[in-house]
C-alpha cells in the first residue's frame, strides 16, 4: 500500500473541496434525507449531511469521484458532524458508529478504484473529525462565564467512538479540522492516541485550525503560535488552517505557521469571504492565483478547499500545485 509520507516527499498533495457546497446542488428534500429507512423518524432530518452516506450514498460516491477526477489526492469522509455530541441535534446519537463506518467505506472504495486506474498517483482517504457544535473553553451563556456546555471527557468519549469507526471503515489518515477551540481538538487528539495504543497501530494525523477573523486568532483566543504550541506534543503528519478565511486573507497566518513548524503544512481555505447572502463568489482562477503565492513562498505541503469550493476550484489548485515542489522545512530561530 502506498505511504502518504513517501508521497509527501515527492509532491504537493491536493485535498478535496467542500462537501456541503456539492450537496446543495442536489436540492435534497426532507424525504430525500430520510430515505426509506428513516421515513417515520420523529425529528426533522433535513440538513444532516452525514446521514446522506446512508440514505443517498450514490451522491456521496459521485462527489468523491468528481474531486478525484479534478486532481485531488485525498478526499475527506462525509463525517464532519459524526459525533454523538453533534448528532444529538437530530436524536441520532445511536447511529454514530454506522455513519462513520459507512462514510469511510464509501470514500475508500472510490479511492481504491482511482488508485487501480492510476497507480502512479495513489489516492488517500482522510477521516474528517469536526469540532462539534460545543466549546470546552468558552461559556455559551454570557451571564454565566464559568458554565461549559461540554466537558473534556465528554468530548474524548465522543471522539473516540468516531475514531474507532473511521479506522474500522478503512481511512488512511485522520483529519481533526476546523478547530475553533483547541481544547476540543486536544480531546480529539487524546482520544486518537488512546485508540492507536489500544489497536497497536500508527495512523497519520492532520490537524487544521481556524483563524476566525482579521485579529489572527482562533475563536477561543489563540494566536498562530499558541495554537501550534498546543498541538505539537503529538507527532503529526501536518498542521495547518482551514475555513473562515479565503486564501488571500489566510496567507500571513500560514506564513507564520510554515516558518515555525517541523511538521508538514496544510491549508484548505474558503472560496473567498461570503457575500451578503452567505455565498462564495471567488472563481477557481482567482483562488488559483492566491494559492500560487503560497507555492512561490514555500508555505505548503497539502492544499485544498473549504466552503464554497468545487471540483473546478480543486482542478485549478491541482494544476498550479503540479508546477511547484513541496515545502522544504526550514525553521526560523
C-alpha positions, 0 to 999 in steps of 0.5 A: 500500500502506498505511504502518504509520507513517501508521497509527501516527499515527492509532491504537493498533495491536493485535498478535496473541496467542500462537501456541503457546497456539492450537496446543495446542488442536489436540492435534497428534500426532507424525504430525500434525507430520510430515505426509506429507512428513516421515513417515520423518524420523529425529528426533522432530518433535513440538513444532516449531511452525514446521514446522506452516506446512508440514505443517498450514498450514490451522491456521496460516491459521485462527489468523491469521484468528481474531486478525484477526477479534478486532481485531488489526492485525498478526499475527506469522509462525509463525517464532519458532524459524526459525533454523538455530541453533534448528532444529538441535534437530530436524536441520532446519537445511536447511529454514530458508529454506522455513519462513520463506518459507512462514510469511510467505506464509501470514500475508500472504495472510490479511492481504491478504484482511482488508485487501480486506474492510476497507480502512479498517483495513489489516492488517500482517504482522510477521516474528517473529525469536526469540532462539534457544535460545543466549546470546552473553553468558552461559556455559551451563556454570557451571564454565566462565564464559568458554565461549559456546555461540554466537558473534556471527557465528554468530548474524548468519549465522543471522539473516540467512538468516531475514531474507532469507526473511521479506522474500522471503515478503512481511512488512511489518515485522520483529519481533526479540522476546523478547530475553533477551540483547541481544547476540543481538538486536544480531546480529539487528539487524546482520544486518537492516541488512546485508540492507536495504543489500544489497536497497536497501530500508527495512523497519520494525523492532520490537524487544521485550525481556524483563524476566525477573523482579521485579529489572527486568532482562533475563536477561543483566543489563540494566536498562530503560535499558541495554537501550534504550541498546543498541538505539537506534543503529538507527532503529526503528519501536518498542521495547518488552517482551514475555513473562515478565511479565503486564501488571500486573507489566510496567507500571513497566518500560514506564513507564520505557521510554515516558518515555525513548524517541523511538521508538514503544512496544510491549508484548505481555505474558503472560496473567498469571504461570503457575500451578503447572502452567505455565498462564495463568489471567488472563481477557481482562477482567482483562488488559483492565483492566491494559492500560487503565492503560497507555492512561490513562498514555500508555505505548503505541503497539502492544499485544498478547499473549504466552503464554497469550493468545487471540483473546478476550484480543486482542478485549478489548485491541482494544476498550479500545485503540479508546477511547484515542489513541496515545502522544504522545512526550514525553521526560523530561530 
